[in-house]
Amino acid sequence: MTARSAGSRAARGRAGDAADTAGPHYEWVVLSNTTLGVLIATINASIMLIALPDIFRGIGIDPLQPGNTSLLLWLITGYLVVTAVLVVSFGRMGDMYGRVRMYNAGFAVFTVFSVLLSVTWMHGTAGALWLILMRVGQGVGGAMLMANSNAIITDAFPADRRGLALGLNQVAGIAGSFMGLVLGGLLAPVEWRMVFLLSVPIGVFGTFWSYRKLHDTGIRRPARLDWWGNLTFAVGLVSVLAGITYGIQPYHGHTMGWTNPWVLSALIGGVVMLVIFGIVETRVAEPMFRMSLFRIRAFTAGNLASLLSGMGRGGLMFILIIWLQGIWLPRRGYGFTETPLWAGIYMLPLTVGFLVAGPISGWLSDRYGARPFATGGMLVAAGSFVLLALLPVDFHYGAFAAILLLNGIGMGLFASPNRAGIMNSLPADQRGVGGGMSTTFQNSALVLSIGVFFSLIVLGLAGTLPHALSSGLVAQGVPVADADRLSALPPVSVLFASLLGYNPVQTLLGPNVLDQLPASHAAYLTGRGFFPALISEPFAKGLDAAFMFAIAACLIAAVASWLRGGKYVHTDKPTTVGTTDYSCPAQRGPEAAHHGSVSPDRASVPVGTHGLAPGAAHSAPRTVGPDAARAGPPGLREDRPHPTRGSALDAYALIVTAHGYRPATYSMMTTGGNGRTAAAGPVPRTNGQIAGVVRSASPDRPLPGALVRAVDATGRVVARTTTDRDGRFRLTGMPRRLYAVTRAPGPTTPPDGHGSAGATLHLTLDGM
């Protein structure tokens, strides 16, 4: 009795899942929830950049002290490093255990660590270390969200609307990086803990919503975890990214730490470990990192373009913050404590460009492919970097805002089609690991970009800043010894001061020196004019080098994007499982009948079409039940004519099966161009969706849990779903045209071999 009750509850649960996924709004529920998850994850990747001054003041840490530089960098990059390392592993686990399950766990983990961050009670170094550890935990949850969101969307949306959906999700993620700047600037001055508390209610809501409404519709592939692959990949990537983090810090009198033995060991050892990882992945049965995916040109080219685009875009955020907070805003009368908020506000045109261009380019890429839009977006972004390089350091905001808008449009044009092109190229059972690999490239690019941009800026500052600082201080009456002491300040400290909105002159000179100077000189040195004017020229030299790198990265990304090839969606080979012969009476006549025996193992479905022999048989999956409905249609290769877009394949078999009932088969023939039907029968109009209700003949009642499939003349199941509790269903991804629908006689035995041979099904389509 207990087992029967448990089975009944499980069946009701599966029926409920099937009803949800069969509904017309399910795919938009998926998009809304996954976009919320990615948005909150990316907001938290950048929200601390603007909030750091208030956070450091709150826990009592002076970020300009040499020993605290590492704490500052790990607070910025710790979250990014963790997400870059773990997204592939969590994507692989999503393929194995369920993508929605991993996604739900990610929301919960993210929320828990957001709570722990917001209740920080420690101060000093202990407080900073607590924040770093909790940020790492928060990054684990963020990696779960980012690794599986794209795969969940790809499972839910048909190929002809996938670009728009992935585009909206991708643009929300990138826009979140810039929204975090504004939110950090707004919340941190009020209470720095609110920066982390912001994520708690959103996380609680998202966790509950995803648990209740999302269902695994993808294909699971049971396998063993690749422990050696996970270990070597994590050690290798963490070593490389940590080496970059410490490489931009001063070392024994050097402006940066690239000659530090520890840094060199980390970088070289990390690269060696990644090479070992590549060897391991080619020899294990179930690898974490599917090297075979790189044989897919669209996947390889798209990820290379994403990596280069991320390197060009990632450092831009830091450069713009330093430019605005350290130079431009103070010279316009903004106090150093106000500059973090206003820097985020003045960068809003960049976000607007993303939000405008991303959805449009994603929608267009569904029709024309990713290549023209992704390539064009990188060319536009490269042009915007050229214009930024031509701007004077003390620019007019109108020109600056227009260039930021152009840059955002270029990045938005690229991001949506590129991600859709990558995900469309993946086999259905590899979308989790493939999406995780893509996110790894994107997140790693951000950390690499920070190292490259900071290094180029520091090199520009190191050549002229010491002399400019020393001569400027002496001219204001500062003793030579004190001026020389400040001129020896590492350039990276000046960058961090600008990033945090600090005036290092007031902090480093101290009250003893300032009290000995004339009041007017002391006021000038500690005011808004001296420090920004002092670093403007050295900073401009570093800016030129950084922008040249960004231009080169975007141009190479454009070439890589062009090499992806034409429009492509991966084709999964159809499976042959069932032998019931379903005929298409529109070609074979109303007297057509089934021939051959019924077997639970095979089902061939001959469907005649124009130019196709009436007896041509094709196969269709015979999986029955909610799992079949959630498996999703197989992939389509779109560099050939698509059967739903005006090709000759204009006949379909609509097959309805249910446990204990004879299958019901309907021929669906498209009407002629003059509006007359190709065969007699009811003529429902469809806008790409076919909806209706399945009922039992005796007794006459709605039939929940029935499987409805549309099979084309090549043997491919182009759409499938199951009926909900009211017997209703909705098939998506069908051609937008009129149909003549007629019923074909069915076999005398149910395909599962059970139930009454006389039990019949009736199907009524909306509009008939």
C-alpha positions in Angstrom: 0.0 0.0 0.0 2.8 2.3 0.8 4.6 1.6 -2.4 1.4 2.1 -4.4 0.8 5.5 -2.6 4.4 6.5 -3.3 4.0 5.6 -7.0 0.7 7.4 -7.2 2.3 10.6 -5.7 5.2 10.3 -8.1 2.9 9.9 -11.0 0.9 12.9 -9.9 4.1 14.9 -9.6 5.2 13.9 -13.1 1.8 14.8 -14.5 2.0 18.2 -12.8 5.5 18.7 -14.3 4.2 17.8 -17.7 1.3 20.2 -17.3 3.6 23.0 -16.4 6.1 22.4 -19.3 3.3 21.9 -21.8 1.7 25.3 -20.9 2.2 28.1 -23.4 3.9 30.4 -20.8 6.5 27.9 -19.4 9.3 29.0 -21.6 8.9 32.6 -20.5 8.9 31.4 -16.9 12.2 29.8 -17.6 13.6 32.9 -19.2 12.4 35.2 -16.4 13.8 33.0 -13.6 17.1 32.2 -15.2 17.6 35.9 -16.1 16.9 36.9 -12.5 19.5 34.3 -11.4 22.2 35.5 -13.8 21.4 39.1 -13.1 21.9 38.8 -9.4 25.1 36.8 -9.9 26.7 39.3 -12.2 25.5 42.3 -10.1 27.4 40.8 -7.2 30.5 40.4 -9.4 30.9 44.2 -9.7 28.9 45.7 -6.8 31.9 45.7 -4.5 34.0 47.9 -6.9 32.1 51.0 -6.0 31.3 49.9 -2.4 34.9 49.1 -1.4 35.7 52.5 0.3 32.7 52.2 2.6 33.3 48.5 3.2 36.9 49.1 4.2 35.9 52.0 6.4 33.2 49.8 8.0 35.7 47.1 9.0 38.5 49.5 9.8 41.0 48.6 7.1 43.3 51.2 5.3 43.5 49.8 1.8 46.5 52.0 0.9 48.8 50.2 3.4 51.1 47.8 1.5 50.0 44.7 3.5 46.4 45.3 2.7 46.7 45.3 -1.1 46.2 41.5 -1.3 43.0 41.8 0.8 41.7 44.4 -1.7 42.5 42.4 -4.7 41.0 39.1 -3.4 37.8 40.9 -2.4 37.6 42.0 -6.0 38.8 38.9 -7.8 37.9 36.0 -5.4 34.3 35.8 -6.6 35.5 35.9 -10.2 38.1 33.3 -9.8 35.7 30.8 -8.1 33.0 31.2 -10.8 35.6 30.8 -13.5 36.9 27.6 -12.0 33.7 25.9 -11.0 31.2 26.6 -13.9 32.4 23.7 -16.0 32.1 21.2 -13.1 28.7 22.4 -12.2 27.6 22.3 -15.9 28.8 18.7 -16.2 26.9 17.8 -13.0 23.8 19.5 -14.4 24.1 17.2 -17.5 24.4 14.2 -15.1 21.9 14.9 -12.3 19.6 17.6 -13.8 20.2 21.2 -14.7 17.3 22.6 -12.8 18.3 20.7 -9.7 21.8 22.3 -9.8 20.3 25.7 -10.6 18.0 25.5 -7.7 20.8 24.5 -5.4 22.8 27.5 -6.7 20.1 29.9 -5.8 20.0 28.5 -2.3 23.8 28.5 -1.8 24.0 32.1 -3.1 21.3 33.3 -0.7 22.9 31.6 2.4 26.3 33.2 1.8 24.7 36.6 1.1 23.1 36.4 4.5 26.5 35.5 6.1 28.2 38.4 4.3 25.5 40.9 5.5 26.0 39.8 9.2 29.8 40.4 9.3 30.7 41.3 12.9 34.5 41.2 12.8 36.9 44.1 12.1 40.4 44.6 10.8 42.2 41.8 8.9 39.9 39.2 10.4 36.8 41.0 9.0 38.4 41.2 5.6 39.3 37.5 5.6 35.7 36.6 6.6 34.4 38.7 3.7 36.8 37.0 1.3 35.8 33.5 2.4 32.1 34.3 2.3 32.5 35.9 -1.2 34.1 32.6 -2.3 31.1 30.7 -1.0 28.8 33.2 -2.8 30.8 32.6 -5.9 30.0 28.8 -5.6 26.3 29.6 -5.8 26.9 32.1 -8.6 28.8 29.4 -10.6 25.8 27.0 -10.2 23.5 29.6 -11.5 25.6 30.7 -14.5 26.7 27.2 -15.4 23.1 25.9 -16.0 21.0 28.9 -16.9 21.9 28.9 -20.6 21.4 25.1 -20.9 17.9 25.4 -19.2 16.9 28.1 -21.7 18.2 26.1 -24.6 16.2 23.1 -23.5 13.0 25.1 -23.1 13.0 27.2 -26.3 12.8 26.0 -29.9 15.7 26.8 -32.2 13.8 29.6 -34.0 13.3 31.6 -30.8 16.4 30.6 -28.9 18.6 33.5 -30.0 16.2 36.1 -28.6 15.9 34.2 -25.3 19.6 33.6 -24.8 20.2 37.2 -25.9 18.0 38.6 -23.3 19.7 36.4 -20.7 23.1 37.3 -21.8 22.5 41.0 -22.0 20.9 40.9 -18.5 24.1 39.3 -17.3 26.4 41.8 -18.9 24.2 44.7 -17.9 24.3 43.4 -14.3 28.0 44.0 -14.2 27.3 47.7 -14.7 24.2 47.9 -12.7 26.2 46.6 -9.7 28.3 49.8 -9.9 25.3 52.0 -9.5 23.7 49.9 -6.8 27.0 49.7 -4.9 27.3 53.5 -5.0 23.7 54.0 -3.8 23.7 51.5 -1.0 27.2 51.5 0.5 27.1 55.2 1.7 23.9 54.4 3.6 25.1 51.1 5.2 27.8 48.9 3.6 26.1 45.7 4.7 23.2 46.6 2.5 25.4 45.8 -0.5 25.2 42.1 0.5 21.7 42.3 2.1 20.3 43.3 -1.3 20.7 39.8 -2.6 18.9 38.1 0.3 15.2 38.8 -0.6 15.9 38.3 -4.3 17.7 35.0 -3.5 14.9 33.7 -1.3 12.2 34.6 -3.9 14.3 33.1 -6.8 14.9 29.9 -4.8 11.2 29.3 -4.1 10.2 30.3 -7.6 12.6 28.1 -9.3 11.8 25.1 -7.1 8.1 25.5 -7.7 8.1 26.3 -11.4 11.2 25.0 -13.2 11.4 21.4 -14.4 14.2 19.4 -16.0 13.2 19.2 -19.7 16.7 18.3 -20.9 18.4 15.0 -21.6 20.3 13.6 -18.6 23.4 11.6 -19.2 24.3 9.5 -16.1 28.1 9.2 -15.7 30.8 9.2 -13.1 32.4 12.4 -12.0 35.8 13.1 -13.5 37.7 13.7 -10.2 41.2 13.9 -11.8 39.9 16.3 -14.4 38.2 18.5 -11.8 41.3 18.5 -9.6 43.9 19.3 -12.3 41.6 22.0 -13.8 40.9 23.7 -10.5 44.6 23.7 -9.4 45.8 24.9 -12.8 43.3 27.7 -13.3 43.4 28.9 -9.7 47.2 29.0 -9.9 47.2 31.1 -13.1 44.5 33.5 -11.9 46.2 33.9 -8.5 49.5 34.5 -10.2 47.9 37.3 -12.2 46.4 38.8 -9.1 49.7 38.9 -7.3 51.6 39.9 -10.4 50.1 43.4 -10.4 51.3 44.1 -6.9 54.7 45.7 -6.1 57.6 43.3 -5.3 61.0 44.3 -3.7 61.3 47.8 -5.2 59.8 46.7 -8.5 56.6 48.5 -9.7 54.9 45.1 -10.2 55.4 41.5 -9.1 56.0 39.7 -12.4 59.5 38.9 -11.3 58.3 37.5 -8.0 59.4 33.8 -7.8 56.1 32.9 -6.3 54.2 34.6 -9.2 56.4 32.9 -11.8 55.9 29.5 -10.1 52.2 30.0 -9.9 51.9 31.0 -13.6 54.3 28.3 -14.9 52.9 25.6 -12.6 49.4 26.5 -13.5 50.0 26.3 -17.2 51.7 22.9 -16.7 48.8 21.7 -14.7 46.3 22.8 -17.4 48.4 20.8 -20.0 48.2 17.8 -17.7 44.4 18.4 -17.4 44.1 18.4 -21.2 46.0 15.0 -21.4 43.8 13.6 -18.7 40.6 14.7 -20.5 41.6 12.8 -23.6 42.0 9.5 -21.7 39.1 9.2 -19.3 35.8 7.7 -20.3 33.6 10.5 -19.0 35.7 13.8 -19.2 34.6 17.0 -17.5 35.9 19.2 -20.3 34.6 17.7 -23.6 37.6 18.3 -25.9 35.6 16.8 -28.7 33.3 19.8 -28.6 36.2 21.9 -30.0 35.7 20.0 -33.3 32.5 22.0 -33.7 33.7 25.1 -35.6 30.8 27.3 -34.3 31.6 26.3 -30.7 35.4 26.9 -31.0 35.1 30.2 -32.9 32.4 31.5 -30.6 34.3 30.8 -27.4 37.5 32.3 -28.8 35.6 35.4 -29.8 34.0 35.4 -26.3 37.4 35.2 -24.6 38.9 38.1 -26.6 35.7 40.2 -26.2 35.8 39.6 -22.5 39.5 40.7 -22.3 38.6 43.9 -24.2 35.5 44.6 -22.1 36.5 43.4 -18.6 39.4 45.9 -18.1 37.3 48.7 -19.5 35.2 48.8 -16.4 38.2 49.3 -14.1 39.8 51.9 -16.4 36.6 53.9 -16.6 36.1 53.9 -12.8 39.7 55.1 -12.3 39.3 57.7 -15.0 36.1 59.1 -13.6 36.8 58.7 -9.8 40.4 59.7 -9.8 40.5 62.5 -12.4 37.4 63.7 -14.1 34.9 63.9 -11.3 37.2 65.6 -8.7 38.2 68.2 -11.3 34.5 69.1 -11.6 34.0 69.7 -7.9 32.9 66.2 -6.7 34.3 65.2 -3.3 36.3 62.0 -3.2 33.7 60.4 -1.0 31.0 61.2 -3.7 32.9 60.0 -6.7 32.0 56.2 -6.5 28.3 56.8 -6.8 28.6 59.4 -9.6 31.1 57.2 -11.5 28.4 54.5 -11.7 25.7 57.0 -12.8 27.9 58.5 -15.5 28.6 55.1 -16.9 24.9 54.3 -17.5 25.0 54.9 -21.3 27.1 51.8 -21.5 24.4 49.8 -19.9 21.7 51.4 -22.1 23.6 50.3 -25.2 23.7 46.7 -24.0 20.0 46.7 -23.2 19.0 48.2 -26.6 21.2 46.2 -28.9 21.2 42.8 -27.2 17.6 41.7 -27.5 17.4 43.0 -31.1 20.5 41.3 -32.3 19.4 38.1 -30.6 16.1 38.2 -32.4 17.7 38.9 -35.7 20.2 36.1 -35.2 17.3 33.6 -35.0 16.6 34.5 -38.6 20.0 35.3 -40.1 22.5 33.5 -37.9 25.1 34.8 -35.4 28.0 35.7 -37.7 27.0 39.1 -39.2 25.8 40.5 -35.9 28.6 39.2 -33.6 31.3 40.2 -36.1 29.7 43.6 -36.7 29.4 44.1 -32.9 33.2 43.5 -32.4 34.0 46.0 -35.2 31.7 48.6 -33.6 33.4 48.0 -30.2 36.8 48.3 -31.7 35.8 51.6 -33.3 34.5 52.9 -29.9 37.9 52.1 -28.3 39.6 54.1 -31.0 37.3 57.1 -30.2 38.0 56.7 -26.4 41.7 56.8 -27.2 41.3 60.0 -29.0 39.4 61.7 -26.1 41.4 64.1 -23.9 41.7 63.1 -20.3 39.6 66.1 -19.3 36.8 65.4 -21.8 33.3 66.8 -22.4 30.7 64.4 -21.1 28.5 64.5 -24.1 31.2 63.0 -26.3 32.1 60.5 -23.6 28.5 59.4 -23.1 28.0 58.9 -26.9 31.1 56.8 -27.2 30.0 54.7 -24.2 26.6 54.2 -25.8 28.3 53.1 -29.0 30.5 50.7 -27.1 27.5 49.2 -25.3 25.7 48.8 -28.6 28.7 47.0 -30.1 29.1 44.7 -27.1 25.3 44.0 -27.1 25.3 43.2 -30.8 28.0 40.7 -30.2 27.0 39.1 -26.9 23.5 37.8 -27.7 24.1 36.1 -31.1 27.5 34.8 -30.0 26.1 33.0 -26.9 23.1 31.7 -29.0 25.5 30.4 -31.7 27.6 28.6 -29.1 24.6 27.0 -27.4 22.9 26.0 -30.6 26.0 24.2 -31.8 26.0 21.8 -28.8 24.4 18.3 -28.6 21.4 18.2 -26.3 23.1 16.1 -23.7 26.2 18.3 -23.6 24.6 21.7 -23.1 25.4 21.9 -19.4 29.1 21.2 -19.8 29.3 23.2 -23.0 27.6 26.2 -21.4 30.0 25.9 -18.4 33.0 25.8 -20.7 31.8 29.0 -22.4 31.2 30.8 -19.1 34.7 29.7 -17.9 36.2 31.5 -20.9 34.1 34.5 -20.3 34.9 34.8 -16.5 38.6 33.9 -17.0 38.8 36.7 -19.5 37.7 39.2 -16.9 40.5 38.3 -14.5 43.0 38.1 -17.3 41.8 41.5 -18.5 42.3 43.0 -15.0 45.9 41.8 -15.1 46.6 43.1 -18.6 45.0 46.5 -18.2 46.5 47.2 -14.7 49.9 46.2 -16.0 49.7 48.5 -19.0 48.4 51.4 -16.9 51.1 50.9 -14.2 53.8 50.8 -16.9 52.5 54.2 -18.2 52.4 55.7 -14.7 55.8 54.3 -13.7 57.7 56.3 -16.3 56.5 59.8 -15.4 54.6 59.7 -12.1 57.5 59.7 -9.6 59.1 62.9 -11.1 55.7 64.6 -11.5 54.7 63.8 -7.9 58.0 64.9 -6.4 58.2 68.2 -8.3 54.6 69.0 -7.6 54.9 68.5 -3.9 58.2 70.5 -3.6 56.5 73.4 -5.5 53.8 73.5 -2.8 56.4 73.7 0.0 56.7 70.0 1.0 60.1 69.1 2.3 62.3 67.3 -0.3 62.6 64.2 2.0 58.8 63.9 2.3 58.3 64.6 -1.4 60.8 61.8 -2.3 59.1 59.4 0.1 55.8 60.0 -1.6 57.3 59.8 -5.1 58.5 56.3 -4.3 54.8 55.3 -3.8 54.2 52.2 -6.1 52.0 53.3 -9.1 49.6 50.5 -8.3 48.8 52.2 -5.0 47.9 55.3 -7.0 45.6 53.2 -9.1 43.9 51.7 -6.1 43.5 55.1 -4.5 41.8 56.3 -7.7 39.7 53.2 -7.8 38.5 53.6 -4.2 38.0 57.4 -4.4 40.8 58.2 -2.0 43.1 61.2 -2.0 46.4 59.5 -1.0 48.3 62.8 -0.5 46.3 63.7 2.6 46.7 60.2 4.0 50.4 59.7 3.3 51.6 63.2 4.1 49.9 63.1 7.5 49.0 66.0 9.8 52.6 66.6 10.9 53.7 67.7 7.4 50.5 69.4 6.5 50.5 71.6 9.6 53.9 73.0 8.7 52.6 74.2 5.3 50.8 77.5 4.5 47.0 76.9 4.9 46.4 77.7 1.2 49.0 75.1 0.1 47.7 72.5 2.5 44.2 73.1 1.3 45.3 72.7 -2.4 47.2 69.5 -1.8 44.3 67.9 0.0 41.6 69.3 -2.2 40.1 68.2 -5.5 42.6 69.8 -7.8 46.2 68.7 -7.0 46.1 64.9 -7.2 43.8 64.6 -10.3 45.9 67.2 -12.2 49.1 65.4 -11.1 48.2 62.0 -12.4 46.3 63.1 -15.6 49.3 63.1 -18.0 50.9 59.8 -16.7 47.5 58.2 -16.7 46.9 59.3 -20.3 50.0 57.4 -21.4 48.8 54.2 -19.7 45.3 54.7 -21.2 46.7 54.8 -24.7 48.4 51.4 -24.3 45.3 49.9 -22.6 43.0 51.0 -25.4 45.4 49.7 -28.1 45.2 46.3 -26.5 41.4 46.5 -26.4 41.3 47.5 -30.0 43.5 44.5 -31.0 41.4 42.1 -28.9 38.1 43.2 -30.5 39.5 43.0 -34.0 40.8 39.5 -33.5 37.5 38.6 -31.9 35.8 39.9 -35.1 37.9 37.6 -37.2 37.2 34.6 -35.0 33.5 35.4 -35.1 33.5 35.5 -38.9 35.2 32.1 -39.0 32.3 30.4 -37.2 30.6 29.8 -40.5 26.9 30.2 -41.4 23.8 29.6 -39.4 24.1 26.3 -37.6 22.1 24.3 -35.1 23.3 20.9 -34.0 21.5 17.9 -35.4 20.9 15.0 -33.1 20.5 11.7 -34.9 16.9 10.4 -34.8 16.4 7.3 -32.8 14.3 4.3 -34.0 12.1 2.8 -31.3 8.7 1.5 -32.2 7.0 -0.3 -35.3 3.5 1.1 -35.5 2.9 2.2 -39.1 1.2 5.6 -39.2 0.1 6.6 -42.6 -0.6 10.0 -44.1 -4.0 9.9 -45.8 -3.4 13.2 -47.6 -1.1 11.3 -49.9 -2.3 7.7 -49.6 -6.0 8.3 -49.5 -8.6 7.9 -46.7 -8.6 4.2 -47.0 -4.9 3.9 -46.0 -4.5 1.5 -43.1 -1.7 0.3 -40.9 0.3 -2.7 -41.9 2.5 -5.0 -39.9 2.6 -6.0 -36.3 2.7 -3.7 -33.3 5.8 -4.0 -31.2 7.0 -2.1 -28.2 10.4 -1.7 -29.6 10.0 -0.1 -33.1 7.5 2.3 -34.7 7.9 3.4 -38.4 5.9 6.3 -39.6 5.5 6.6 -43.4 4.3 10.1 -44.3 4.0 11.1 -47.9 4.9 14.6 -49.1 5.4 16.4 -52.4 8.4 14.8 -54.1 8.6 12.0 -51.5 7.5 8.4 -52.2 4.3 7.7 -50.2 5.9 4.6 -48.7 9.1 6.3 -47.5 9.3 5.4 -43.9 11.0 7.3 -41.1 11.3 6.7 -37.4 10.1 8.5 -34.3 10.9 8.1 -30.6 8.3 6.0 -28.8 9.0 7.3 -25.3 5.7 7.9 -23.7 5.0 10.0 -20.7 6.2 13.3 -19.1 9.9 12.4 -19.6 9.3 12.2 -23.3 7.6 15.5 -23.3 10.4 17.2 -21.4 13.1 15.7 -23.6 12.6 18.5 -26.2 12.7 18.3 -30.0 16.0 17.1 -31.5 18.3 19.7 -32.9 18.1 21.0 -36.4 21.0 21.9 -38.8 20.0 25.3 -40.1 22.5 25.6 -43.0 20.0 23.4 -44.8 16.4 24.5 -45.6 14.3 24.2 -42.4 11.1 22.2 -42.7 9.1 24.9 -41.0 10.3 27.7 -43.2 8.9 27.1 -46.7 10.7 23.9 -47.7 9.0 21.0 -49.5 8.4 19.1 -46.3 4.8 20.3 -45.8 3.1 17.1 -44.5 3.2 15.9 -40.9 1.8 13.1 -38.9 0.3 14.1 -35.6 0.4 11.1 -33.3 -1.4 10.8 -29.9 -0.6 7.9 -27.6 -1.6 7.1 -24.0 -1.3 4.0 -21.8 -4.2 1.6 -22.4 -5.4 3.4 -25.6 -5.1 2.8 -29.3 -2.8 5.5 -30.9 -4.6 8.2 -32.8 -2.9 9.4 -35.9 -3.8 12.6 -37.9 -2.4 13.7 -41.3 -1.6 17.4 -41.4 -1.2 18.8 -44.9 -0.5 22.5 -45.5 -2.9 24.4 -47.7 -2.0 25.7 -51.1 -1.0 29.3 -51.8 -4.5 30.1 -53.1 -6.0 29.3 -49.7 -7.6 26.0 -50.9 -6.8 23.0 -48.8 -4.7 20.2 -50.3 -7.2 17.7 -48.9 -10.6 17.8 -47.4 -10.8 18.2 -43.6 -10.9 20.8 -40.9 -8.6 23.8 -41.4 -7.1 25.3 -38.2 -4.7 28.3 -38.5 -1.5 28.1 -36.6 1.0 30.9 -35.6 3.7 28.4 -35.0 1.8 26.6 -32.2 -0.8 23.8 -32.4 -3.1 23.6 -29.4 -6.0 21.4 -28.6 -7.5 18.8 -26.3 -7.3 15.0 -26.1 -10.3 13.1 -24.8 -11.2 9.5 -24.0 -14.1 8.2 -26.1 -15.6 6.0 -23.4 -16.2 7.5 -21.0 -16.0 10.9 -22.6 -13.6 12.8 -20.4 -10.3 14.8 -20.8 -7.2 12.6 -20.8 -4.2 13.9 -18.9 -0.7 12.6 -19.5 -1.2 11.7 -23.2 1.8 12.1 -25.4 1.3 14.3 -28.5 4.0 14.3 -31.2 4.4 15.9 -34.6 6.6 14.0 -37.0 7.8 15.3 -40.4 8.5 13.3 -43.6 12.2 12.8 -42.7 11.4 10.8 -39.6 12.1 13.6 -37.1 9.9 14.5 -34.2 9.7 18.2 -34.7 7.6 18.9 -31.6 6.3 16.9 -28.6 4.4 17.5 -25.4 2.0 15.9 -23.0 -1.5 16.9 -22.1 -2.2 18.7 -18.8 -4.8 17.8 -16.2 -7.6 19.1 -18.4 -6.3 17.1 -21.4 -5.0 20.2 -23.1 -1.7 20.5 -25.0 0.3 23.0 -27.0 2.9 22.1 -29.6 5.4 24.8 -30.5 7.8 25.2 -33.3 5.4 24.3 -36.2 5.1 26.2 -39.4 3.0 29.4 -39.4 0.4 28.4 -42.0 -3.0 26.7 -42.5 -3.5 22.9 -42.3 -6.0 20.4 -43.6 -6.3 17.7 -40.9 -7.7 14.3 -41.4 -7.6 11.2 -39.2 -5.8 8.0 -40.3 -7.0 4.6 -39.1 -4.9 3.3 -36.2 -3.7 -0.2 -35.2 -5.9 -2.6 -33.4 -3.5 -3.0 -30.4 -2.1 -0.3 -28.2 1.6 0.3 -28.7 2.4 -0.7 -25.1 0.5 -4.0 -25.4 -1.8 -3.2 -22.5 -5.3 -1.9 -22.1 -8.3 -2.5 -24.3 -7.9 -2.6 -28.0 -11.2 -0.8 -28.3 -10.2 2.2 -26.1 -10.0 5.1 -28.4 -8.8 8.7 -28.3 -10.3 11.8 -29.8 -8.3 15.0 -30.5 -9.8 18.4 -31.2 -7.6 21.2 -32.3 -8.2 24.8 -31.4 -9.8 26.6 -34.4 -11.4 23.5 -35.9 
